[in-house]
Amino acid sequence: MLKRRTFLALSAAVALAACAEPLVDAQVAGQLNVVSVSVDVSGIQGVKGRMIEIAPERVERDIRATLASQLRQGSVGSRDVKADLVVQRFRLVSPGESLMVGGTSIISGLMTVTDAKTGEVIVPPTTVVGTAKNGWQPGGLLGAMTKASITPEDDYKQTVAGFAADVRKRLFGAKK
């Protein structure tokens, strides 16, 4: 029962994350140019949930590359900044969990944005949460069948992509 409560609380947090406030106001966001992205995965023991083994080096590399690409797409300003992310959780929803309660795969972490030249903190360590691009999976048999049709590798990739896109929206706004 505790696991179900934890899962439901996490799902509620994910739903709220979709409505999360921007990390900076629009004027500041318009000045930013992300020139560097670092990712630290030392705080996680790998990807949880589905039966998939992914080396921490790959998790770090995939999140960094995808997040850098997304943040550079949103960068239009002239103030060079660095984005540093410490991943705290990476969880893929299993077909069994989909059968019981539904859900979505998730990555969460702490992100800090600093001026690349001066080191000034623009965004202090702030929790960022992102979910899989394939979105919320319904519960019951339909949810389990839908989730079972998505390979663990595809779910992993969709979660990394969804997380990076969600972080970009938080930093630069939905229009970028």
N, C-alpha and C positions, 0 to 999 in steps of 0.2 A: 504493500500500500504506500509505503514511503517513497518508493521509486516512482510510482504513478503521480504522487503529489509533486515530487521534484520535477518530473517531466511536464506536468501541467503548469507549474510555476514558470518553468523555462519557456514553454510555449507562449504564455502570457507576456513574458518579457520580450520575446521575439515579435509578437504582435505590436507591442508598444514601440519597439525599436523602429518599426516601419513608419511610425509617426514622430520619431525623435526630432528634436530641434536641431537646426544647423549648428555646426561647431563654431562658426564665425558669422558675422553679419555679411550681407551681400557686398558691401563696399570693400571690406577686408578680403573676402573671397576673390573678388575681381582683381586684386593686386598680386595674388599668389602665383608663383611659378615653381612647381615641384621639380627639383633637380636631383633629389636623392630619396630613396626609400630603403629603409632597413627593416628586417623582420627577425624577431627572436622567438624561436619555438622551444627554448630550453625548459619552459615551464609546463609543457604538456608531454604526456607519455605516448603520443601518437594520436591517430584518428580513432575515436571510440564509436561504438554502435554496430555498424555492419562488419562483416568478416572481410577485412581488407588490411593488408600490411603495407604501410608506406613509410619509407625511411624518413626520419626527421629532416635530413638534408633536402629531400625532394619536397616535403611540405613547405619548408622555408623558401626554397627556390620558386616553387609554383605560386605561392602567395605573393612573394616579392615581385615577380615578373608581372603577374596579373594586376596587382595593386598599382605598381608603377605605371603600367599602361593606362589604367583607368584614371589615375590622378593626373597624368600628363595630358590626357584628353580634356580634363577640366581646367587645366592651367592656362590662363590667358594674360596674366599680369607680368610685371617686371621684377617683383620682389622674390628672389630665389629662396626657397625654403626646403627643409628636410622633413620627411615624415618618418617617424620611428614607431613601429608596432611591436608590442609584446603580446603574442598569442596566448590566451589563457584557456581556451576551450575549442575543440574541433570535434563535433559530434554529427555522425550520419544516422538518420532515423532508419531503423531496420524494418523489414517487412512485418515482423512480429509486433513491433510497436505500432506500426500503421494499422494492424488488425485490431489492436486494443483501443487506441486513442487518436490515431492520426498524428500528424506533425510535419515538421520540416527540418532538414539538416541545417546546422548552424556553426558559425565560427564567431568567437568573441575575443576581444583583446583590449589592451590599453594603447591608445595612440597619442603621440606627442608631435606637435609641429613646431619647428624652430626656424628662425632666420638663419640661412646658410652662412651668412657673412658675420653677423654679430652674435649669434647664439641666443638672441632674444626669444623667449617662449611666446609663441602666438596662440597655440592650443596646449594648455597644460594636459598632463595625462588624463585622458578621457576614455570611458568605455565606449567601444564601437562594436556593433553586432550586425551580422549580415546572414542572410539565409540563402538557400539554394535557389538557383534561377527557376527551377521547376515548381517552386512555391509549395504551399501547404498541401499535404496529402490528406484526403479524408480518412476517417476511421472505418472499421468494418472490413468486409470482404473486398469491396471495391478498392479501398485504400491499400490493402495488402497486395492485391493483384497489380495495382498501378505501380506500387513501389517495387514489387518483385520484377516487373518488366524493365526497370532501370538498373543497369549493372552497378555494382559498388564503385567501379572506376568512373562511370558516367556521373554518378551521384557526387563523388569526390570533386570532379571537375566543375560540375554545376554549382556546387557549394562554394568553391574558391571564386568562381566567376561572379556569383551572386553577392558574396561578401564584398569583393572589390568594388562592384557597382554601387552597393549600398553605402560603403564608406565614401566614395566619390560624391554621392548625393548629399551626404551629411556635411562634407567639407565645402562643396561648391554649389549646392542647391540642385534641385531636380532638373533644371533647364539645361545644365551644362552637358 
